[in-house]
Amino acid sequence: MTSPDPSLPPSHRKLLVAIAILAGLSSGLAAVIVAGALHATPLQIVQWGAGTFVTVTLLVLTINHELR
């Protein structure tokens, strides 16, 4: 997992991480809703939500790291 640039102020780094987590949570929730609408099993719903959360959170953190 990549971490934000250490040259940024601590409050700025915390904000970038919070944005990444919120993006992951919202996309994970959307994946859970879609999986539920498709009548997936409860295990599949959790897998879709968790996988989407991890993927989007790491993607946003990587993009933030590359743009700095």
Secondary structure, DSSP 8 states (H G I E B T S, - for coil): -----TTS-HHHHHHHHHHHHHHHHHHHHHHHHHHHHTT--HHHHHHHHHHHHHHHHHHHHHHHHHH-
